[in-house]
Amino acid sequence: MNKENKEKRYEGKILPGKPYPLGAIWDSEGVTLPIYSEKAERVEVCLFDALNPKSQRECIPLGQVTGHVCTAICQGEVPDSYTVIVFMVHINRKRDSGSILPNC
């Protein structure tokens, strides 16, 4: 990866989003990212480098929660090298009755 791509970061705005419909939706405001989870304490959209998908570049928090839906609208362009996107759901395992693979 060249130095230019390494320095690029997501510089768009993060705005409150709508809790529906679920899934990544593009509209005139940007990309709305609502994720349903009954157990999440927080949810982040993590951006990875397409040329090195093991290398996480940054995470964008989905800060608005309505019911059990964490959401945000991401406005602006994602640098070209960011093509691998993962949702990271953080839970409190102590409150989750000890299940190894909890349902989010």
Secondary structure, DSSP 4 states (H G I P E B T S, - for coil): --HHHHH----SEEE---S-S-S-EEETTEEE--EE-SSEEEEEEEEEESS-TTSEEEEEE--EEETTEEE-EEESPPPTTEEEEEEEEEE-GGGTTT-SS---
